Amino acid sequence: MVAATDAGAGDTSPVTLRPDPRHRMPGRGAWLHPTPDCFQLAVRRKAFGRALHLQAAVDVSAVARHLDLQQA
């Protein structure tokens, strides 16, 4: 599972996705299979923004690091 966290000030800053393997973070979350293929497909289809009801840009680098991927 991943959860969205605000990056900081302003509406133009990207929303950061954080891995939430224990399902404890507040707010809306999205399920993700812990495989590189599933992650890359979700990024390519921009599924995180739709699943989390986001209109801002999404930073997926923390999830990529959690899955041991070189680049998202």
C-alpha positions, 0 to 999 in steps of 0.5 A: 500500500502507498499513501500520499503526503503533502510535499510542502507549501503551495498547490504546485508542489508535488505530492509524495507517495510513501510506502505504507506496508503496515497500513498505518498512515493517515489519509487515502491510500492505494494498493500496489503489488510489490513488484516492479512490473506493477509499479511501472505500469501504475506510473505509466498509466498515471494510476496513482493520481486517479486512485488517490484523487490527486490533481497535483504532480505525484513524486513516486521516488520513495516507492521506487526506492522501497521496491529497489528500483533504479528509476521510476 
